[in-house]
């Protein structure tokens, strides 16, 4: 298992990141991306897990559940 951190500078960077990220990878993004029109829809349809950075407890809970699922399903 490993973590890939992508600190992109523009919306178009997402297109490049899709090519670099390996298969069976679990994408996590800040919840604000959900509201970026077609980018948000594409992320949601792709199965991105959104984290609300303004609610720490909720974010930790989502990450914990995601980690459990990742271990169970043997994904990165």
C-alpha positions as CSV (number, residue, x, y, z in Angstrom):
1,X,0.0,0.0,0.0
2,X,1.1,3.6,-0.6
3,X,-0.2,7.1,-0.6
4,X,0.0,9.5,-3.6
5,X,-0.5,13.1,-2.8
6,X,-1.4,15.3,-5.8
7,X,-1.2,19.1,-5.1
8,X,-2.6,20.3,-8.4
9,X,-2.6,23.9,-9.5
10,X,-5.5,24.0,-12.0
11,X,-8.6,21.9,-12.9
12,X,-6.9,20.6,-16.0
13,X,-4.3,18.9,-13.8
14,X,-6.9,16.4,-12.8
15,X,-6.7,15.0,-16.4
16,X,-3.0,14.3,-16.0
17,X,-3.4,12.8,-12.5
18,X,-6.0,10.2,-13.9
19,X,-3.3,8.9,-16.2
20,X,-0.7,8.5,-13.4
21,X,-2.8,7.0,-10.6
22,X,-2.6,3.2,-10.6
23,X,-5.6,0.8,-10.9
24,X,-7.5,-0.2,-7.8
25,X,-6.6,3.1,-6.2
26,X,-9.0,4.8,-3.7
27,X,-9.2,8.5,-4.6
28,X,-9.9,10.9,-1.7
29,X,-10.5,14.7,-2.3
30,X,-11.6,17.7,-0.4
31,X,-15.4,18.2,-0.4
32,X,-15.1,21.6,-2.1
33,X,-14.3,19.8,-5.4
34,X,-17.8,18.3,-5.4
35,X,-19.2,21.7,-6.2
36,X,-17.0,22.5,-9.2
37,X,-19.7,21.8,-11.9
38,X,-18.7,19.1,-14.3
39,X,-15.4,18.4,-12.5
40,X,-17.4,17.6,-9.3
41,X,-19.8,15.4,-11.2
42,X,-17.0,13.5,-12.8
43,X,-15.3,13.0,-9.5
44,X,-18.5,11.8,-7.9
45,X,-19.3,9.4,-10.7
46,X,-15.7,8.1,-10.6
47,X,-16.2,7.1,-6.9
48,X,-14.0,9.8,-5.3
49,X,-14.4,9.8,-1.5
50,X,-15.0,13.4,-0.4
51,X,-13.6,14.7,2.9
52,X,-15.1,17.7,4.7
53,X,-11.9,19.5,6.0
54,X,-14.0,21.9,8.1
55,X,-15.4,19.1,10.2
56,X,-12.4,17.3,11.6
57,X,-14.3,14.5,13.4
58,X,-16.4,13.7,10.3
59,X,-13.2,13.7,8.1
60,X,-11.4,11.3,10.5
61,X,-14.5,9.0,10.5
62,X,-14.6,8.9,6.7
63,X,-10.9,8.1,6.4
64,X,-11.2,5.4,9.1
65,X,-14.1,3.7,7.3
66,X,-12.2,4.0,4.0
67,X,-9.0,2.4,5.5
68,X,-11.1,-0.5,6.8
69,X,-12.6,-1.1,3.4
70,X,-9.2,-0.8,1.7
71,X,-7.8,-3.5,4.0
72,X,-10.8,-5.8,3.5
73,X,-10.8,-5.4,-0.3
74,X,-7.0,-5.3,-0.7
75,X,-6.9,-2.0,-2.6
76,X,-4.4,0.9,-2.5
